């Protein structure tokens, strides 16, 4: 990478956005090849409680990167049980399928252990015995949920803050035992004592992926170096929580309204599609600033959350930390979606932070006209992200 040590610049750019031909088959193309038949395998049944027998398997719901289904079984007592199954075929995603679903399974186990009413119960992760194509799976409890309605800000944020507060890092550090993903992109989540060090490595890792996807952009690379070398230590280096050290909290890791629902039976909110790690709790709210998050960008959600889990000190820098944390989600989206407009959003936010905390030459001035928090611009996630 031009000005950031250790990162390479793979290809040309046009104002930070490049058009790259899609090489992986779309989920629709993969489903079409199945001719309407949901692929099942004995490995799934072996991951379920002993004595489980299969009654039916069918496609259920839609997913941007996976094949999803609903399987109906009979347990050893004769009672019917329903499960949710998610598949990734290695032929489409190389070894990323294993990383994505293992990360979700390990994340789900921890979140479910902390709050078993805030996530469908995870049952297993593994690989199909059928080798062609190599296929990985994640199976969980099936929950009938409404995924179109807005959650009540008070109820949802109270539960989210409870998850953060009640979780305990097994090492006392920030990080996670296995690689987890935001969408289809893996993160750098190695354990670190220091939150600023952890976040620096997390951000640099996703910036590297973005360069590989979208090519070099010297001004953004220069701004990135200033962010990681100066802004991160300045904004995160002296953070305090209740006058003491920050508590590492388990976070969802990809929390926008597309990864939560409302349980129809109880009318309570529930999470899914987790890609967790132990982080500063405010990191969870970074996604809410991005164009792909339309519901949670309503200030009612952030304000309600902060009533349940007050901002770290210094309190008056909360919004700047939120802008800093939003870089991960925006650049991650850009890395997973070639040509995305969120790359420009991230760069513009970098320019804002550099202007305020670490001015340098060779980058653009922050432009409020293209700041989605001011304009209200949104995108439709996981499709061509034309600004709405």
Beta strands, then each sheet from edge to edge (+ up, - down):
strand 1: 53-59
strand 2: 67-74
strand 3: 80-89
strand 4: 122-127
strand 5: 135-141
strand 6: 145-146
strand 7: 181-182
strand 8: 185-186
strand 9: 249-251
strand 10: 260-263
strand 11: 269-271
strand 12: 277-279
sheet 1: 1+ 2- 3+ 5- 4+
sheet 2: 6+ 10- 11+
sheet 3: 7+ 8-
sheet 4: 9+ 12-
end
